[in-house]
Amino acid sequence: MSKILKREGIAPRIRAEIALRDKALSGDIVMVIDPETVAPVPTAAAWTRNVKISLQTAAGEVHNWLDHAYATTASIANDSTAGTATIPSTTLTLVNGEATIVVSGDAAAWLDTETDTLTIGNITVLGYTVTGGTSVETFTAL
């Protein structure tokens, strides 16, 4: 913990940010992807879904001090026989420790059990490897 936190006259908001950065400097950084899974009904219409990525402490505090773009970190794949899923960029751009990636599917037959998978690769923050993950959409008939 920074010794500065014990000094008088530091505003509570600044004190909280210093404490949060101290956690990052000790490696307390995890990537949270929401949603990890989603199961809409099959469709032939175009669709979109938002996936939120945030860097947090193990206790769930967002590392809101982090603004950074990680090139070629995001990718999309699908197993649809007719449809194609896309993302606007392979760059993960974090602003205030968070990013939203819009996954889109074209107007085609997205059938029962077909999936699209957004993958976020590992990133390095302050010399620590932060493990990425996936968000999987599986079209599921009722």
C-alpha positions as CSV (number, residue, x, y, z in Angstrom):
1,M,0.0,0.0,0.0
2,S,1.2,3.5,-0.8
3,K,2.5,5.5,2.1
4,I,0.7,8.5,0.5
5,L,-2.6,7.1,1.8
6,K,-1.5,7.9,5.3
7,R,-0.8,11.6,4.6
8,E,-3.3,14.2,5.7
9,G,-5.2,16.4,3.3
10,I,-5.8,13.9,0.5
11,A,-9.3,13.9,-0.7
12,P,-11.3,10.7,-0.2
13,R,-11.8,10.3,-4.0
14,I,-8.0,10.5,-4.7
15,R,-7.3,8.2,-1.8
16,A,-9.7,5.6,-3.3
17,E,-8.0,5.9,-6.7
18,I,-4.6,5.5,-5.2
19,A,-5.8,2.4,-3.3
20,L,-7.2,1.0,-6.5
21,R,-4.0,1.5,-8.4
22,D,-2.1,-0.1,-5.6
23,K,-4.2,-3.2,-6.1
24,A,-3.4,-3.2,-9.8
25,L,0.3,-2.8,-9.0
26,S,0.1,-5.9,-6.9
27,G,-1.5,-7.8,-9.8
28,D,-5.1,-7.7,-8.5
29,I,-6.6,-7.4,-12.1
30,V,-9.2,-9.7,-13.6
31,M,-11.1,-9.5,-16.8
32,V,-14.9,-9.8,-16.6
33,I,-17.0,-10.5,-19.7
34,D,-20.7,-10.0,-19.5
35,P,-22.6,-11.9,-20.7
36,E,-20.5,-15.1,-20.9
37,T,-23.4,-17.0,-22.5
38,V,-26.7,-16.0,-24.0
39,A,-29.4,-18.2,-25.7
40,P,-31.8,-16.4,-28.0
41,V,-34.3,-18.2,-30.1
42,P,-33.3,-19.0,-33.7
43,T,-34.0,-16.2,-36.2
44,A,-33.6,-15.2,-39.8
45,A,-33.5,-11.5,-39.0
46,A,-30.4,-9.4,-38.5
47,W,-29.4,-9.1,-34.8
48,T,-26.9,-7.4,-32.5
49,R,-25.8,-8.0,-28.9
50,N,-23.6,-5.9,-26.6
51,V,-20.8,-7.6,-24.7
52,K,-19.3,-5.6,-21.8
53,I,-15.7,-6.2,-20.9
54,S,-14.3,-4.7,-17.7
55,L,-11.0,-4.9,-15.8
56,Q,-11.8,-5.3,-12.1
57,T,-10.2,-6.3,-8.8
58,A,-11.0,-9.7,-7.4
59,A,-13.6,-7.9,-5.2
60,G,-15.3,-6.4,-8.2
61,E,-14.0,-2.8,-8.2
62,V,-13.5,-1.5,-11.8
63,H,-10.0,-0.3,-12.6
64,N,-11.5,3.0,-13.8
65,W,-8.1,4.6,-14.1
66,L,-7.2,2.5,-17.2
67,D,-7.6,3.9,-20.7
68,H,-5.8,1.8,-23.3
69,A,-6.3,0.1,-26.7
70,Y,-5.1,-3.5,-27.2
71,A,-4.8,-4.2,-30.9
72,T,-5.8,-7.6,-32.3
73,T,-7.2,-8.7,-29.0
74,A,-10.9,-9.4,-30.0
75,S,-12.1,-11.9,-32.6
76,I,-15.4,-13.4,-33.6
77,A,-16.3,-16.9,-35.0
78,N,-19.5,-18.7,-35.8
79,D,-20.7,-22.1,-36.9
80,S,-23.8,-21.0,-38.7
81,T,-24.5,-22.6,-42.1
82,A,-26.0,-19.4,-43.5
83,G,-25.2,-16.5,-41.2
84,T,-22.1,-14.5,-40.4
85,A,-21.3,-12.8,-37.2
86,T,-19.1,-9.7,-37.2
87,I,-17.5,-7.2,-34.8
88,P,-16.5,-3.6,-35.7
89,S,-12.9,-4.0,-34.7
90,T,-10.4,-6.5,-33.4
91,T,-9.0,-3.8,-31.0
92,L,-10.2,-3.9,-27.4
93,T,-10.5,-0.2,-26.4
94,L,-10.9,0.3,-22.7
95,V,-12.1,3.6,-21.4
96,N,-12.3,4.0,-17.6
97,G,-11.5,0.3,-17.4
98,E,-14.5,-0.8,-19.5
99,A,-15.3,-1.6,-23.1
100,T,-18.4,-2.6,-25.0
101,I,-18.1,-4.8,-28.2
102,V,-21.1,-5.0,-30.5
103,V,-21.5,-8.4,-32.1
104,S,-23.8,-8.4,-35.1
105,G,-25.3,-11.2,-37.2
106,D,-26.6,-10.8,-40.7
107,A,-30.2,-11.5,-41.9
108,A,-29.8,-15.2,-42.5
109,A,-31.0,-18.5,-41.0
110,W,-29.5,-18.7,-37.5
111,L,-30.7,-22.2,-36.6
112,D,-31.1,-24.1,-33.4
113,T,-27.8,-24.9,-31.7
114,E,-25.7,-22.7,-34.0
115,T,-23.3,-20.4,-32.1
116,D,-21.2,-17.3,-32.4
117,T,-18.3,-16.8,-30.1
118,L,-16.6,-13.5,-29.2
119,T,-13.1,-14.2,-27.9
120,I,-11.0,-11.7,-26.0
121,G,-7.3,-12.7,-25.8
122,N,-5.0,-12.2,-22.8
123,I,-3.7,-8.7,-22.3
124,T,-0.8,-7.3,-20.3
125,V,-1.5,-4.6,-17.7
126,L,1.4,-3.2,-15.6
127,G,3.5,-6.3,-16.5
128,Y,0.7,-8.7,-15.4
129,T,-1.0,-11.1,-17.8
130,V,-4.7,-10.7,-17.5
131,T,-6.6,-13.8,-18.8
132,G,-9.1,-13.2,-21.5
133,G,-12.3,-15.2,-22.1
134,T,-15.3,-15.7,-24.3
135,S,-18.9,-14.7,-24.8
136,V,-20.9,-17.4,-26.5
137,E,-24.3,-17.0,-28.1
138,T,-26.1,-20.3,-28.7
139,F,-29.4,-20.1,-30.7
140,T,-31.8,-22.3,-28.8
141,A,-35.3,-23.3,-29.8
142,L,-38.0,-23.1,-27.1
